[in-house]
Amino acid sequence: MADAKVKLACWLYARKHRATFAAARPLEGNAATMGLDERYWWGYKYYFGPIEEPEPGSNLREYFRGQDLSAAPPEGFSETAGMTLCAGGDLLAYAGVRPDNTPGLWDDVRGFYFSGDLAYANLEAPIAYKLPPQYLPKSIMEHGAMNGTPAMFDRVVEGGKAVNFFSTANNHSLDMGEEGLIETLEFLDSRGYPHVGTARSPEERDKVAMVEKGGVKVAFVSFTFGTNTSKIPEGKAHLVNSLKLNKPDEDLSPLAAQIAAARAAGADFVVALLHWSLEFETYPASNIVAMGHRVAELGVDAIIGNHPHNVQPIEKHKFADKATGAAREVLIFYALGDLISLHRTIPDSRLSCLIRLRLSKGAVSGGAVEPRVTKLEVMPVYLFQKKRGGDCVDYRILDFRKLAAELRSGVDKYGMSPPMRREFFRLEKLMYEVLGPALK
């Protein structure tokens, strides 16, 4: 009953403010500091969204639609060393996604996601193994905390054959408190999986997260825009790399220091893993784009973003390096979307994407060896769930374009109902709008 009243209140408030509730807005989106208007905005998006219109006057739809996302190296470039980085979105904890209904979780995307040198995802739910599992509630009136299970983690990693690198800085990092955060890191360490974004000490925070494959050294930095209403304990800022990433005037010196440390440690590439932007919105607002450019110009080679629970566009930000004057290009993936989730009210969360980046060192016609991104591949995916009696009996991640082709040819392997099909093809239109330049 309380949830129904909140839903009605959000609808009435949106009716009164329909002009501003029709498109993206340049807000912070931080649960700890939201005013009443922004709380209504969040509730409206949750119940009645998603918001698929960009911020008025921003020209962002046209800007992203016109992106040239080619990453092909110049003619004559010869790779001397290389590494393929694969990346996916957010791993959340839902009671409906279990080991018994996910035996085919990766079957359709395994060849794309796990055939590179590293497969990354954001571990959004802590795994505090000494505490009972906890899942996002059905009502927004309840505290939205998560705690995943070792059994589901085992499904995600498949003994090292699947996801094998994690960021841990996100708005749910402290859902299980400081002890739960530390238990999560202990758990990852005990299984041998590298991670970045949260730490047990300042020394661990300051240690460069470096992966070397194929003669290429790639460093990762991970920051979140906030930790919901869970406050980072005073004097323990090292626990979570947190900056107000949704505020374009935020002091980025902690992030800049980590990037500089990565370069000093010999990184050929630095990749920023950012938990940012606004939930349930197709386009990043202007404040997020401004922050993306600021982070890019700190010296990273790519930005991989998450948090909105749906896919957002990809940008190739071109600029002149302030120190050298050299022309630079940085790929910004504003949000890859969810990788594991079961949102009841957010239909666009079913559309996500995986990416593959070829990170190469090489030279053109005997010139100096330099690092560069030489290939970008994008696979849109569909988060499929089959229900029986209200329970999810099959959950898997499907190649979106392959599924679309099958359905059009009359092949329906998964028994999708007519409403599911209609919603799927609606998402297909959204997919080409948001990811179009990357799908050419």
N, C-alpha and C positions, 0 to 999 in steps of 0.2 A: 504493500500500500504506500509506504513512504517513497519507494522508487517511482511509483506511478505519479505521485504528486510532484516529485522533482522533474520528471519528464514533462509534465504539463506546464510547470513553471518555466522550464527552458523554452518550450514551444511558444508560450505567451510572450516571454521576453524577446524572443527572436522575431515574433510578429511585430512587436513595437519597434524593433531596431533592424528591420529587414534590410535596409540599405547597407548597413555595415556587416550584417551576418550572411551576406551572399558570396563573399570572396575572402581570400586570404588577408590577414591583417598582420602588421609588423609588431607582434607582441613578444614577450619573453617566454611565456609558456612554462613558468616555474611554479609548481604547486605550492612551494613554500611562501611565495610572495604574491600570488594571484589576488587581485581585487575582485569585487563582486561581479563586475561586468565580464571579466575574463573567465570567471567560474561558470557563468551562464554560457559563455561562448564555448568552453570546453564541453559542458554538458550537452549543448545543442549539437555539436559535432559528433559526440559519442552516440547520441540517440537518433539524430536525424541527418547527419552528414552523409557522406564525406564532403569536404569542400574541394571542388574541382576547378574553381575559378581562381586565377592568379590575382594578386593584389592590384586593385584599380590604379591605372596610371603608370604601372611598373614596366609595361611592355615585355614582361617576362615570358609570356607564351610565345611571342614572335622571336624573342631572343634565343630561347632554348630550341625552338623549332629550326632555327637557322644555324645551329652549331655544326662545325666540321670536326667530327670526332675521329678522323683518320689518324692512325698512329704509325703508319708505314714509315720506315726509315728513309733517308734520302738515297738517291741512286748512288751506287758504289759503296754503300755501307756494308761492312763485313763484321759480323758478330764474332767476338773472341771468347766471350763468356756470357752465360744467360741463365735466368731463373724464371719459371712461370708461377706467378702468384694467382691463386683462385680465391674468391671471396664471396661470402653470402651474408645474410642479414642477421636479425635478432633471434636468439633462441630463448623462448619464454617457457614458463611452466604452467601447463594446463592439466587439470584432472582428466580431461577427455583424451589426452595424448599419452599413451602408455606403451611399454615394450610389446604387449600382446597385440596391439592394433597397428603397429608400425613395422612389421617384418619387411615390407617393401618400401620403406621410407625413402631410400636413396636410389632405388632401382632405375628410375627413368633419367636420373641426372648424374649418375655415378661417373660416366665416361667424361663428362664435361668438368665436373666439380673436383674430382679426385685424381685426375690424371696429370696434374701439375706437380710442382715441387712442394707447395705449401697450400693448405686449405684452411682459410680463416673464417671465423664467425664470431659474433658478439654474444658472450655468455651473459644474458641479461638476468637470469635467475640464479641467485647464489646456490651453492650445493653445500649447505651446512649439515654435514652427515650425522652430527650428533643430535640434530633437531628433527622433528617430524616434517614431512612434506607440507608445503603450503602453496595454494594456488590463487590466482586472481579470482575474486568473488563475482557472482552474477550481478550484484548490486553495487552501484557506485557509492552507495551510502556506507559501505564497509571499507575498512582499510585494505588497500590493494597491495599486499606484500606477497612475495613469492619465495619458495625454496624448493629447488629441484631435487631429483633423486639420483643416486648413483646408477641405478638400473637404467634410467632413461639416458643418462650421460653415456653409458656403455653403448646404447643404440646409436647415439650421435657420432661417436668416435670409431666404433667397430674395431677396437683393438689397434688403432693407429692407421687403419685403412681409409678412414673418412675424415671428418674435421680434425685437425691436429694443431691448431693455433688459435688462441682466444684473447680477445680484449675483455676486460672486466670492469672498466670504468663506465658506469651508466647510472641512470636515476634509481635503479633498484639495488645498487651495490651494498647498501646498508639495510636492506630489508630485514635481515636477521641480526642486525647490530654489528658491533665491532668483532665479537667472537665469531659470528657467522661468516663475516668477511675473511677472517683469518683461517677458519676451517675450510673455506672454499679454496684458498690458496694452498693450504696443506693438501687438500684432496687432489688438486691439479698436479702438484709436485709429486705426490705419491704415485700418480699414474704416468708421470713423465711428459706432461703436456705444457709447453711454454705459454706464457701469458704476459699481459702488460696492462697497466691502468690502475691497479690497486696494489698496495704493498704493506708489509708488516713493520717496516722501519724506513727512515729517511734514506738509509744506505741502499735498501732494496729498490726504493722508488727511483733513486738516481742511477742505478745500474742500467746501462743501455741494453734494451731488448733487441738483440741482433740475431738474425738467421743467415747462415751462409750456405748457399747451394749453387752448384755449377760454376763456382769461381766468382760469384756475386754476393756481396754483403748488403743485406737489407735490414735497416733499423725501423722499429715501430714505436710510435708514441700514441698514447690513448688518453683522451680527456672526455669528461661529461659536462653538460651544461648545469647539472645540479643533482641532488640526491632526494628529490621529493621533499617530504616533511621530516626526513631523517637527517638530523644535523651531524656533521662531522665533528667528533669530539674535540674540544678546545685543546690546542697544542698537538694535535695529531693529524695535521693536514696531509701527511704522507699516506694516510689510509686510502684516499681516493683522489686521483688527479681531477680536480674540479675547477672549472672557470665558467663565468657567465657567457657561454659561447653564443647565446641568442641576443646578446647586447653588443652592438658593433663597436662600442667605445671601451670595451673591457681591456684591462691591462693583460697582455699576453706574454709577459716576461717569463713566467714559469714554463710555458710551452716553448718559447724561443730558446730557453736555457737547455731544455731536453733535446731540441733539434740540434743545437750547437754541439752538445755533448756527443750526439750520435755521429756528427760529421768528424769530430775530433777522434772518435774511436775507429774511424776508417770506413764508415758506411758509404757505399756507392749510391744507395737510394735511401730516402727516408719517407715512410708512409704514415700519414696521420689518420688514426682511427677515431672519429669524432661522434659522440652521442649528442645530438643537437636537433635543431629545427622544431617544428610544431606538429603535434599529433593530428592525424586524420586530415591532412591537407596534401593535395596533389603537387602543388608548387611551393618551393621555399619562398618566404616573404623577402622583401628587399633587405631587411636587417641580416638575414641568414646569408644571402648572397654577398653582402658587404663583408661579413665575417669570413666567408670562404675565401675571398680574395686576400684578406689580411693574412690568413693562415698560409695560403699558398705562397705569398711573398716573403714569408719567414724562412723559406728554403726547403720546403718539402717537395717531393716529386709526384705525389698523388694524395688525395683526400678521399677516404671511404667513410661515408656517413650512414647513420642509422637513428632510429627512434620514432619517426612518424607513423609506423605501422602500415605504411604503403610506399610504393615506389615514387621517387621524385626524379626529376631530370638529371642529365649528365652535362657538364660544361667543360670545355677546354679553355681555361683562363690563360690569356696571353699577356705578357707584361715584360718590361725591361728590368733586369736585376739591378737593384739600387747600388750594389757594391761594385759590379763590374760593367754594368750597362748592356750586358749580353741579353739577347732575346730568350725568353723562357716560356714554356708551356706546361701547365699543371692540370691534370684531369681531376675534376671534382665530381664525385658521385654523392649527390646530396642525401640520398637515402636509397638503400637497396631493398628496403621492405622487410617484413617478417620472414623468418625461415621456418620457425615452428610457432604456431599460435592457433587459437580457436576463438576468435572474437565473434560474439553473437550479433552485434549491431554495426559492424564495420565491414561492409562487403568488399571495399577496395583492398582490404588486407589480404585477400586471396591472391592478389597479383603481386608477385615479388620478382627479384631477378638475381642471377648469379653472374659474376664477371671473371674473366681471365686476363691477366696482364703479363706480357712478356717484357721482362726487365733485362736489358742487354747492355753489355759493354762492347765497344767496337770502335772502328775508325772508318773514315771515308777516304779512299784512295791514298793510304799511307799517312794520313793525318794523325793527330793526337787521339789516343784512346779516350773515349768519354762514355758516360752512362746515358741511356735514353730508353724511354718506353717505345718498343717497336711493334707492339700488336695489342689491340683491344678486342676482346670478344665478349658479347653479352648474350645470355640465355634467359629470356623471360620465363618464369615458372608459375605454376598454378598450385596453390595449396589445397589439395583435394581431401575432402572428408566424406565418408559414406556413413549414414546413420541408420540405425535399426532400433525402433522402440525408444527413440530419444537418446540413444547411446552411440558414440562414434565407434564403429567396428573396423574401419580402415582409414588410415591417414597416411598420405604419401605426397611427395613433391614431384610434380609432373612438368615435363617440357611443354610450355604453353603452346608454341607454334605447332609442335608435333600433334598435340591433342586436338587443336583446332582443325588441322588437316584431316585427322582421322574422323572427327565428327562430321565434317562436310562430305566425306566420302561414304558415310553411312556406317562407319565402324564405331561402336560404343563399348569399349572394354570395361568401363566402370559403372555402367548402368545409371547414367545421369538422367534425372527427371527433366521434363520440359522446362520447369522454372529454373533449374540449375543450368540448363543449356542457354536459356535466354540471358541469364546473369553472366554466364561465361562469355558469351559473344558481346555483351555490353562491355565487359572488362577488356576484351580484345581491342575494341575501339580506343579505350583509354590507354592501353599498352602502346599503340602506335602514336597516340598523341604525346605521351610522356617520353617514350624511348625511341621514337621514330628515327632520329639521326644516327643512333647506334645500331639500328637494325637494317641499314641499307646494305 
